Each structure stands twice: as structure tokens, then as C-alpha cells.
Amino acid sequence: MDADTTPVDAEAVDTLAVHAGREDLAALGLHAPPIDLSTTYPSYDSRGEAARIDAFAATGEAPEGPPVYGRLGNPTVARFEAALARLEDTEAAVAFASGMAALSAVLLAQHATGLRHVVAVRPLYGCSDHLLTAGLLGSEVTWTDPAGVADAIRPDTALVMVESPANPTLAEVDLEALAEVCGTVPLLVDNTFATPVLQRPAHSGARLVLHSATKYLGGHGDVLGGVVACDEAFARRLRQIRFATGGVLHPLAGYLLLRGLATLPVRVRAASATAAELVARLAADPRVLRVHYPKVGGAMVAFETLTDPHAVIARVRLITPAVSLGSVDSLIQHPASISHRIVPEDDRASSGVSDRLLRMSVGLEDVEDLWRDLDQALGSEFSTPGLHAGVHALEEVRLADA
């Protein structure tokens, strides 16, 4: 199936990335967004404060007027939420301390309504997979491929979860077709890899759009965060969960994420162009068995080596061998050993996460410098001679993932 490749208005995204969440600054006499680090706020009207707290407890609607308490909401974080919601073209967004805190809040919000069953498509980020499989929040999960989602949905299904492009294989799903199959069951799309620069899942029918904001939204490897873009009704439930559980985003993180959004389109496009060039060279390299790269594009590349993948990790010098992704500098890791180690071996293999697979997050370095580092890191030894998939590797993978 094809991924949702509906073009996003580049000018609108570029403009929103710079200005969303900052619309009131001129009236305040400010140019840069302020950072509000307060944990609590004064209120001399205790009756009025009680009424606002009661209203939030009943509905989850963000209180009007001055802030109340840092766990209920923060003005700096609210700016980031407003900006991300506009970029994803949803009614609202709710930010959390991490991507996993955001996913946990979604599950808890559905559990509170009596819905504990999740239909999920592998591969997902390893910790998302583990959270669902281990039942740590009381979830029951049915794993399936996109074609099996309709049969897997039950009366108690809380949501359908998919990551497209997927971590780490970059497999894509036809989001519009999947949303139609889901019917009234919310479709949650992890849009971390694509970002709203490359796709807006809400345009394809997804009700919930999840980001590990730590990655591309922040973009500099110096902030942890997560966010769910959704309609206002679901946002109210998420705010109540966040208040009750305390998984709040720190104001400084909210500031850094808002600042990161301003350069998001520029970073994504520049890194994507470099990634596409590296994909072409890797696909033609006799030391590489197969290259994975999504039709939607992006800065993530996955490839399977004929040489020892652990030796490649050990030999890189410019590229950093580390988990995470989406930073201005390039990172590489071995998913079977690191990000997806927590996923059972058979499940890794069945979802395409082979022991030879390497995942690379392409940054903003010069393409020739990156290629020189990859070239020397791939080495000259062959552990499985004669299996090179050739220059057609990229197209073969695309067809296999379609």
C-alpha cells in the first residue's frame, strides 16, 4: 500500500513553523517567546480559583485566565502545543515529558472508558512495542499487518496504532485506507519520522498523531518531550491524565521545542536531500545487501550490510553511534542490539528487523564527509559474499513494503 503522500503546502508549513505560537508577542512588546518557569501562581480570589479547578476536573478544558499550577498547565508549554497543533492541522495538542509518557496517557485515557484492547502494526519503536506487549498499563494487544486490522478490531478496541514510516525499517502504511478500516475506533499514527513537513496524518483520517518531540521537533539532541495532536475532545481527557499522573513537559523543554519548530522545515528538507543521495550510493554498494527508504522521503535511512554491522558501528568517526534520531548531527545504531532489543527476537525478525540492519539518522553535515565515513566504516571484508541486491535494492524494498 502507498503511504499518504498528499503534498503539504510548503509555504504554509514554513510560515507556521516560524510564527505559530507567537501570534501575541508583538502586542506584549516581545520578539522572542518568554520562558515561564513558575511552578505556582498567586490568586487572591479563592472562590474563583476553586470554580476554575472544578471546571477543569469536570471537563479537562484548559482554564481561562492566569495559570493555576505548573502540573495543570504552563504558558510556555502552551505556546508549543498551539504551534504543533497548527502544524499538524488538528484542533489541539497536549505535551508530555517524553514520547512514552504521551503514549501512556493515550492508553490511560482509553482505559478510563473501559477500552483496553489495542490493535497494533509492527514494527513500532521498541519501547512502544514493549509497553503494549508487557501489559504494564493493563493493555491487551493484537499484532497484525495492515491487511488484518479490520478482523482484529473488537468491541473493546481502544485504538489502532501504527508508525509510518516505521521504526526502524521505514515501512509505510496507506493511512487513508487504514483510517477507513478503523471506522469509529481512533487511529493513532506515530509521525515522529515524517514530521508534519512530510505528512499530516490527520488529513488522512488519523484522530491521534503522536510525536517523540525529542527527535525532529527539538532537532538538536538536547531536549526530551512528547506530544499528541488531536481533537479538542480527546485533548481534554489527555490534560486530565497529565494532571493526575504528573507527566508534564518542563517549561524550558517547551521553549526549546517551540524554537526547534522554527527551523523544522529547513532541517528536514536539507537532511532529506542528503539522505536521498546516501541511499543511492548505498544501494549501489556491493557491501550493502538492501536499503530501506520510504516513498514519503525523510532523513532516516536503514540498510542491511554484508559486512559485520557491529564492525560498522565500531568504525564510524564522524557519524555518532548512539540511540535517538532527528538531530542536526548524524547518528547510527544497530536496532536488534539497542532500540529494539526489548522486542522478542522472533517478533523482530518477522517485522523485518534483521540482525544485519543498521538505522541511520542523517543530519546536516556535508554529504561527501558523511559518505567518506560510511565508506571506511563499511570496510572491505564480506561475511556473506554473493548476496548483494544490486542497484535495484531500493526499488525492491519499496515494492516489498507497499
C-alpha positions as CSV (number, residue, x, y, z in Angstrom):
1,M,0.0,0.0,0.0
2,D,1.2,3.5,-0.7
3,A,1.9,5.9,2.2
4,D,-0.1,9.1,2.4
5,T,1.9,11.4,0.1
6,T,-0.6,14.2,-0.1
7,P,1.7,17.2,-0.5
8,V,1.8,19.6,2.4
9,D,1.7,23.3,1.4
10,A,5.4,24.1,1.8
11,E,4.8,27.8,2.2
12,A,2.1,27.3,4.8
13,V,4.3,24.9,6.8
14,D,7.3,27.2,6.6
15,T,5.3,30.2,7.8
16,L,3.5,28.3,10.5
17,A,6.8,26.8,11.8
18,V,8.2,30.3,12.3
19,H,5.1,32.2,13.6
20,A,2.7,29.7,15.2
21,G,2.6,30.0,19.0
22,R,4.0,33.5,18.7
23,E,1.0,35.5,17.5
24,D,0.6,37.6,20.6
25,L,4.3,38.6,21.1
26,A,4.1,41.9,19.3
27,A,1.2,43.0,21.5
28,L,3.2,42.1,24.5
29,G,6.2,44.1,23.3
30,L,8.3,41.0,22.8
31,H,10.1,39.4,19.9
32,A,11.3,36.1,21.4
33,P,8.9,33.9,23.3
34,P,9.3,34.2,27.1
35,I,10.1,31.3,29.4
36,D,7.8,31.0,32.4
37,L,9.4,28.8,35.0
38,S,6.9,29.3,37.7
39,T,5.5,26.2,39.5
40,T,2.7,28.1,41.1
41,Y,0.8,31.3,40.6
42,P,-0.8,33.8,43.1
43,S,-4.6,34.0,43.3
44,Y,-6.5,36.3,45.7
45,D,-9.9,35.0,44.6
46,S,-10.0,31.6,46.2
47,R,-13.7,31.1,45.3
48,G,-13.0,31.8,41.7
49,E,-9.9,29.6,41.7
50,A,-12.0,26.8,43.1
51,A,-14.5,27.2,40.4
52,R,-11.8,27.1,37.7
53,I,-10.3,23.9,39.2
54,D,-13.7,22.3,39.4
55,A,-14.4,23.1,35.8
56,F,-11.1,21.6,34.7
57,A,-11.7,18.5,36.8
58,A,-15.1,18.1,35.2
59,T,-14.2,18.8,31.5
60,G,-10.4,18.9,31.1
61,E,-10.8,22.3,29.3
62,A,-7.7,24.5,29.8
63,P,-8.6,27.1,32.3
64,E,-9.1,30.7,31.1
65,G,-7.3,33.5,32.8
66,P,-4.0,33.3,34.7
67,P,-2.2,30.0,35.2
68,V,-3.1,27.9,38.3
69,Y,-0.3,25.4,38.9
70,G,2.6,24.0,36.9
71,R,1.1,20.5,36.7
72,L,-2.1,21.8,35.3
73,G,-0.6,23.9,32.6
74,N,2.2,26.3,31.7
75,P,2.2,29.3,29.3
76,T,5.5,28.4,27.6
77,V,4.4,24.8,27.0
78,A,1.0,26.0,25.8
79,R,2.8,28.0,23.1
80,F,4.5,24.9,21.8
81,E,1.2,22.9,21.9
82,A,-0.6,25.6,19.9
83,A,2.2,25.7,17.3
84,L,2.3,21.9,16.9
85,A,-1.5,21.7,16.6
86,R,-1.4,24.2,13.8
87,L,1.5,22.3,12.0
88,E,-0.4,19.0,12.2
89,D,-3.7,20.8,11.4
90,T,-5.6,19.5,14.5
91,E,-7.7,21.3,17.0
92,A,-5.3,20.8,19.9
93,A,-2.1,19.2,21.1
94,V,-1.1,18.1,24.6
95,A,2.6,17.9,25.5
96,F,4.3,15.5,27.9
97,A,7.6,14.8,29.5
98,S,8.5,12.2,26.8
99,G,7.1,10.4,23.8
100,M,6.5,7.3,26.1
101,A,4.6,9.5,28.6
102,A,2.4,10.8,25.8
103,L,1.6,7.2,24.6
104,S,0.9,6.1,28.1
105,A,-1.5,9.0,28.6
106,V,-3.4,8.0,25.4
107,L,-3.7,4.4,26.7
108,L,-4.8,5.5,30.2
109,A,-7.4,7.9,28.7
110,Q,-8.9,5.0,26.8
111,H,-8.6,2.6,29.7
112,A,-10.7,5.0,31.8
113,T,-13.6,4.4,29.4
114,G,-13.3,0.6,29.7
115,L,-11.4,0.1,26.5
116,R,-8.2,-1.8,26.9
117,H,-7.6,-3.7,23.7
118,V,-5.1,-2.3,21.1
119,V,-4.6,-3.3,17.6
120,A,-1.0,-2.6,16.5
121,V,1.0,-2.9,13.4
122,R,4.7,-3.9,13.7
123,P,7.3,-2.6,13.6
124,L,6.9,0.1,16.2
125,Y,9.5,1.9,18.3
126,G,10.9,-0.8,20.6
127,C,9.7,0.8,23.8
128,S,6.2,1.3,22.4
129,D,6.2,-2.3,21.4
130,H,7.3,-3.3,24.9
131,L,4.7,-1.1,26.7
132,L,1.9,-2.8,24.7
133,T,3.2,-6.3,24.8
134,A,4.1,-6.4,28.5
135,G,0.7,-5.1,29.6
136,L,2.3,-2.7,32.0
137,L,-0.7,-0.4,31.8
138,G,-3.2,-3.2,31.6
139,S,-3.5,-3.2,27.8
140,E,-4.2,-6.3,25.7
141,V,-2.6,-6.1,22.2
142,T,-3.3,-7.8,18.9
143,W,-0.4,-7.6,16.5
144,T,-1.3,-7.7,12.8
145,D,-0.3,-6.4,9.4
146,P,-2.3,-3.6,7.8
147,A,-4.5,-6.1,5.9
148,G,-5.5,-7.8,9.2
149,V,-6.6,-4.7,11.1
150,A,-10.3,-5.0,10.2
151,D,-10.5,-8.5,11.5
152,A,-8.5,-7.7,14.7
153,I,-10.9,-4.9,15.8
154,R,-13.2,-5.9,18.7
155,P,-16.0,-4.1,20.6
156,D,-13.5,-3.2,23.3
157,T,-10.7,-2.0,21.0
158,A,-9.4,1.3,22.3
159,L,-7.3,2.3,19.3
160,V,-5.4,1.1,16.3
161,M,-1.7,2.1,16.4
162,V,0.7,2.4,13.5
163,E,4.0,4.1,12.9
164,S,4.6,5.2,9.3
165,P,7.3,5.4,8.2
166,A,8.1,2.7,10.8
167,N,11.0,2.5,13.2
168,P,13.4,1.1,12.2
169,T,12.5,-0.5,8.8
170,L,10.8,2.6,7.4
171,A,7.9,0.5,6.1
172,E,4.9,2.7,5.2
173,V,1.2,2.2,5.5
174,D,-1.7,3.7,3.5
175,L,-3.0,5.8,6.3
176,E,-6.2,6.9,4.5
177,A,-7.2,3.3,3.8
178,L,-6.3,2.2,7.3
179,A,-8.4,5.1,8.8
180,E,-11.4,3.9,6.8
181,V,-11.0,0.4,8.1
182,C,-10.8,1.7,11.7
183,G,-14.3,3.3,11.4
184,T,-15.1,4.8,14.8
185,V,-12.0,3.3,16.5
186,P,-9.4,6.0,16.9
187,L,-6.3,5.6,14.6
188,L,-3.1,6.7,16.3
189,V,-0.2,7.4,14.0
190,D,3.3,7.9,15.3
191,N,4.5,10.6,12.9
192,T,7.9,11.1,14.5
193,F,9.9,10.1,11.4
194,A,8.0,12.0,8.8
195,T,7.1,15.2,10.9
196,P,4.3,17.5,9.6
197,V,6.7,18.7,7.0
198,L,6.3,15.5,5.0
199,Q,2.8,14.3,6.1
200,R,-0.1,15.3,8.2
201,P,-1.9,12.1,9.3
202,A,-5.0,14.0,10.4
203,H,-5.6,14.8,6.8
204,S,-5.8,11.0,6.1
205,G,-8.3,10.3,9.0
206,A,-6.0,9.7,12.0
207,R,-7.6,11.0,15.2
208,L,-4.4,10.9,17.2
209,V,-0.9,12.0,16.0
210,L,2.0,11.1,18.3
211,H,5.5,12.6,18.3
212,S,8.5,11.8,20.2
213,A,9.3,15.6,20.3
214,T,12.8,14.6,21.4
215,K,13.6,13.8,17.8
216,Y,13.0,16.2,14.9
217,L,10.7,18.7,16.6
218,G,13.5,19.6,19.0
219,G,16.2,18.8,16.4
220,H,19.3,19.4,18.4
221,G,19.6,16.4,20.8
222,D,19.2,18.5,23.9
223,V,15.5,18.1,25.0
224,L,13.1,15.3,25.9
225,G,9.5,15.6,25.2
226,G,6.4,14.0,23.7
227,V,3.2,15.4,22.2
228,V,-0.2,14.2,20.9
229,A,-2.0,16.3,18.3
230,C,-5.8,15.5,18.3
231,D,-9.2,17.0,18.5
232,E,-10.2,19.1,21.5
233,A,-12.4,16.4,23.0
234,F,-9.6,14.0,23.3
235,A,-7.2,16.7,24.4
236,R,-9.4,17.4,27.4
237,R,-9.1,13.8,28.5
238,L,-5.3,13.9,28.0
239,R,-5.0,17.1,30.1
240,Q,-6.8,15.4,32.9
241,I,-4.5,12.3,32.7
242,R,-1.4,14.6,32.6
243,F,-2.6,16.5,35.7
244,A,-3.3,13.3,37.6
245,T,-0.1,11.4,36.7
246,G,2.3,14.3,36.5
247,G,3.9,13.6,33.2
248,V,4.3,17.3,32.4
249,L,6.7,18.8,30.0
250,H,9.2,21.2,31.7
251,P,8.8,24.8,30.6
252,L,12.4,25.0,29.4
253,A,11.8,22.0,27.2
254,G,8.6,23.6,25.9
255,Y,10.7,26.7,24.9
256,L,13.4,24.6,23.2
257,L,10.7,22.7,21.3
258,L,9.0,25.8,20.1
259,R,12.3,27.2,19.0
260,G,13.1,23.9,17.2
261,L,9.8,24.1,15.2
262,A,11.0,27.4,13.6
263,T,13.7,25.5,11.7
264,L,12.0,22.2,11.3
265,P,11.1,22.5,7.6
266,V,14.6,23.7,6.7
267,R,16.3,20.9,8.7
268,V,14.0,18.2,7.4
269,R,14.4,19.2,3.7
270,A,18.2,19.6,3.9
271,A,18.7,16.3,5.8
272,S,16.3,14.5,3.4
273,A,18.3,15.7,0.4
274,T,21.5,14.3,1.9
275,A,19.7,11.1,2.9
276,A,18.4,10.5,-0.7
277,E,22.0,10.9,-2.0
278,L,23.4,8.4,0.5
279,V,20.6,6.0,-0.3
280,A,21.6,6.0,-4.0
281,R,25.2,5.3,-3.1
282,L,24.4,2.6,-0.5
283,A,22.0,0.8,-3.0
284,A,24.8,0.6,-5.5
285,D,27.5,-0.5,-3.0
286,P,28.5,-4.2,-3.1
287,R,28.9,-4.3,0.7
288,V,25.2,-3.5,1.2
289,L,22.6,-6.2,0.8
290,R,19.5,-4.0,0.9
291,V,18.5,-0.4,1.5
292,H,15.2,0.8,3.1
293,Y,13.9,4.3,2.3
294,P,10.3,5.5,2.4
295,K,8.4,6.9,-0.6
296,V,7.5,9.9,1.6
297,G,11.2,10.7,1.9
298,G,12.8,12.0,5.0
299,A,16.2,11.9,6.7
300,M,16.0,8.3,8.1
301,V,17.9,5.5,6.2
302,A,18.0,1.8,7.1
303,F,20.3,-0.6,5.3
304,E,21.4,-4.2,5.7
305,T,25.1,-4.9,5.4
306,L,27.1,-7.8,4.0
307,T,29.9,-6.8,6.2
308,D,29.6,-7.1,10.0
309,P,27.1,-4.4,11.2
310,H,28.8,-4.3,14.6
311,A,32.1,-3.5,12.9
312,V,30.5,-0.7,11.1
313,I,29.2,0.8,14.3
314,A,32.7,0.5,15.9
315,R,34.4,2.2,12.9
316,V,32.4,5.3,12.3
317,R,34.2,8.5,13.3
318,L,32.1,11.5,12.1
319,I,28.8,9.7,12.5
320,T,27.9,9.2,16.2
321,P,27.0,5.6,17.2
322,A,24.1,6.4,19.5
323,V,20.4,5.9,20.0
324,S,17.8,8.5,19.2
325,L,17.4,10.4,15.9
326,G,16.4,13.7,14.3
327,S,19.3,15.8,15.5
328,V,21.4,18.1,13.4
329,D,24.3,15.6,13.6
330,S,24.1,12.1,12.1
331,L,23.5,9.1,14.3
332,I,23.7,5.4,13.6
333,Q,22.7,2.3,15.6
334,H,22.0,-1.4,15.4
335,P,18.3,-1.8,16.2
336,A,18.5,-5.5,17.1
337,S,21.0,-4.7,19.8
338,I,19.7,-1.4,21.1
339,S,16.4,0.3,20.2
340,H,14.5,-3.0,19.5
341,R,16.5,-5.3,21.8
342,I,13.5,-5.3,24.2
343,V,11.3,-6.8,21.4
344,P,11.3,-10.6,21.3
345,E,13.7,-12.0,18.7
346,D,11.1,-13.8,16.7
347,D,8.9,-10.7,16.6
348,R,11.9,-8.6,15.5
349,A,12.6,-11.0,12.6
350,S,9.0,-11.3,11.5
351,S,8.7,-7.5,11.3
352,G,11.9,-7.1,9.2
353,V,14.3,-6.1,11.9
354,S,17.1,-8.3,10.9
355,D,20.5,-8.7,12.7
356,R,22.2,-7.1,9.7
357,L,20.0,-4.0,9.8
358,L,21.5,-0.6,10.7
359,R,19.4,2.6,11.2
360,M,20.9,5.9,10.4
361,S,19.5,9.4,11.2
362,V,21.1,11.7,8.6
363,G,22.0,15.1,9.9
364,L,23.1,18.4,8.4
365,E,26.8,17.5,7.6
366,D,28.2,17.7,4.1
367,V,27.2,14.6,2.1
368,E,30.7,13.9,1.0
369,D,32.0,13.9,4.5
370,L,29.2,11.5,5.6
371,W,29.9,9.2,2.7
372,R,33.6,9.1,3.4
373,D,32.8,8.0,7.0
374,L,30.3,5.4,5.8
375,D,32.7,4.1,3.1
376,Q,35.5,3.5,5.5
377,A,33.2,2.1,8.2
378,L,31.7,-0.5,5.8
379,G,35.2,-1.9,5.4
380,S,36.3,-4.4,2.8
381,E,35.5,-7.8,4.3
382,F,32.4,-9.7,3.2
383,S,30.7,-12.0,5.7
384,T,28.2,-13.4,3.1
385,P,29.7,-12.9,-0.4
386,G,27.5,-13.0,-3.5
387,L,24.2,-11.8,-1.9
388,H,24.3,-8.1,-2.9
389,A,20.9,-7.0,-4.1
390,G,22.5,-4.5,-6.5
391,V,21.3,-1.1,-7.6
392,H,17.7,-2.3,-7.6
393,A,17.7,-2.8,-3.9
394,L,15.9,0.3,-3.1
395,E,13.0,-0.4,-5.6
396,E,12.7,-4.0,-4.4
397,V,12.3,-2.9,-0.8
398,R,9.7,-0.3,-1.8
399,L,7.7,-2.9,-3.6
400,A,8.0,-5.3,-0.7
401,D,6.8,-2.7,1.8
402,A,4.0,-1.5,-0.4
